[in-house]
């Protein structure tokens, strides 16, 4: 009986922390109206719903049931904290290599696209007047960059 009120109390606390009503959480999760309000007087939710709510609020399922572990639950952070120093260094190296490979891959894609556009313009240049070419250049999308987070630069400037 005690778990029922703890679950509902924790649910209300999490709703208040996020500034959302219980009804709003129900709508966002696709639950029927009053599905969560019913836990005030009824047994605890199914494991599936408990895990879903825990993920939604960023807490552990244990927090809802037992009222412990009130800090934000992050399994990746817990995983990282459990590693020793050499494992952390190895993980850091792996992440660095992965990011580097992703960047190189983006640069290679950019260079391929740029090369293809240059070839296209070389072919088109032979058959179109300069005024038509300038109009086409202006119509090209200017979002092809080697990095999605860098300042967008237009390939058209270089041609």
Residue, then its C-alpha position, 0 to 999 in steps of 0.5 A: x500500500x505504501x508504494x502506491x502513494x510513493x509512486x503517485x507522490x513522485x509522479x506529482x513531484x516530477x510533473x511540478x519540476x517540469x512545469x507540466x500537469x499530469x494531464x499534459x504528461x498523459x497527452x504527450x505519452x499517448x495515455x488515456x485521460x486520467x490514466x496517471x491520476x488513477x494511480x493515486x488510489x490503484x496499484x502501481x503501474x506496469x513495468x512498461x509504463x513505469x520505465x516509460x515514465x522514468x525515461x520521460x522524466x529522466x529518473x530511475x524506475x526505482x525512484x518512483x517505487x521506493x522514493x530513493x535515488x532522487x538525483x537525475x538518472x543517467x545510465x551513460x554517466x553511471x557507466x562512465x563513473x564505474x570505469x577505471x582511469x585506463x578504461x576512461x582513457x580508452x573510451x576517450x580515444x575511441x570517441x575521439x577516433x570516431x569523431x575524427x572519422x565522421x569529420x573526415x567522412x563529411x569532408x570527403x562527401x563535401x569534396x565529392x559533391x563539389x567535384x561533381x558540381x564543378x564537372x556539371x558547370x564545365x559541361x553546362x558552361x559550354x552550352x549556356x550563355x554567361x547570364x543564364x549560368x549566373x542565374x543558375x549559380x544563384x539558384x543553387x542551394x548554399x548549404x553544402x558545407x563540410x561541417x553541419x555546425x560551421x558557418x554555411x558557405x556557398x559553393x557557388x563563390x568558388x566556381 
